[in-house]
Amino acid sequence: AQSVTQLGSHVSVSEGALVLLRCNYSSSVPPYLFWYVQYPNQGLQLLLKYTTGATLVKGINGFEAEFKKSETSFHLTKPSAHMSDAAEYFCAVSSRAGGYNKLIFGAGTRLAVHP
Amino acid sequence: GAGVSQSPSNKVTEKGKDVELRCDPISGHTALYWYRQSLGQGLEFLIYFQGNSAPDKSGLPSDRFSAERTGGSVSTLTIQRTQQEDSAVYLCASSLVPVVTGGYTFGSGTRLTVV
């Protein structure tokens, strides 16, 4: 069975500081991994994804994530936080075990950015 | 259409009433998904439609929940005899192909409040 764990339901950083949002997955077969962002009263927007190939993937708004198979992790980072990054972030996984046909989401991490 | 459209955006209903939530996916997207987003619970998979295949209903929480997709396009999620625990944001998403390599496109959701 697939599952996703996001460590920390709330993360608070100062503007300009490093953003690190943690995601660990469970999958018995190679996974596809995704990060989504949800701004208030909006739907979810795809930030970045890992399917195959390079394990460091870059997404929109300066975010990137690295797939580490040995750690079963896919943490999201951004070198310098901006006030506009305040939102909720969701990590998701799909895999061949599930037919690669649906995403399983983590519980989300709410990011606050303060001046 | 240009995006995934959901209606209504907000719905307040009395306990015990039935409700219908509508999703209009992106034209040409063969796969359609319903998720439920409860406070602090992340996104819970409900149901998945792919073309004319039998839907994957494995996430529906009870037999009060049902969904249909007519003509491979518009989908309706129906909740019968609503309960207060059904209060949540119901999100619809669609994707071009069933294999989720590109992620989903989400609608803005329907916020359901059962009073």
HADDOCK unambig.tbl for C-alpha pairs under 7 A between the chains (distance, minus, plus):
assign (segid A and resid 42 and name CA) (segid B and resid 108 and name CA) 5.07 0.50 0.50
assign (segid A and resid 43 and name CA) (segid B and resid 106 and name CA) 5.71 0.50 0.50
assign (segid A and resid 43 and name CA) (segid B and resid 107 and name CA) 5.46 0.50 0.50
assign (segid A and resid 43 and name CA) (segid B and resid 108 and name CA) 4.03 0.50 0.50
assign (segid A and resid 43 and name CA) (segid B and resid 109 and name CA) 6.40 0.50 0.50
assign (segid A and resid 44 and name CA) (segid B and resid 106 and name CA) 5.78 0.50 0.50
assign (segid A and resid 51 and name CA) (segid B and resid 101 and name CA) 6.64 0.50 0.50
assign (segid A and resid 100 and name CA) (segid B and resid 99 and name CA) 5.21 0.50 0.50
assign (segid A and resid 100 and name CA) (segid B and resid 100 and name CA) 5.75 0.50 0.50
assign (segid A and resid 101 and name CA) (segid B and resid 98 and name CA) 5.20 0.50 0.50
assign (segid A and resid 101 and name CA) (segid B and resid 99 and name CA) 4.81 0.50 0.50
assign (segid A and resid 101 and name CA) (segid B and resid 100 and name CA) 5.44 0.50 0.50
assign (segid A and resid 102 and name CA) (segid B and resid 100 and name CA) 6.52 0.50 0.50
assign (segid A and resid 105 and name CA) (segid B and resid 42 and name CA) 6.70 0.50 0.50
assign (segid A and resid 105 and name CA) (segid B and resid 43 and name CA) 5.77 0.50 0.50
assign (segid A and resid 106 and name CA) (segid B and resid 42 and name CA) 5.86 0.50 0.50
assign (segid A and resid 107 and name CA) (segid B and resid 40 and name CA) 6.58 0.50 0.50
assign (segid A and resid 107 and name CA) (segid B and resid 41 and name CA) 5.30 0.50 0.50
assign (segid A and resid 107 and name CA) (segid B and resid 42 and name CA) 3.62 0.50 0.50
assign (segid A and resid 107 and name CA) (segid B and resid 43 and name CA) 6.76 0.50 0.50
assign (segid A and resid 108 and name CA) (segid B and resid 42 and name CA) 5.56 0.50 0.50
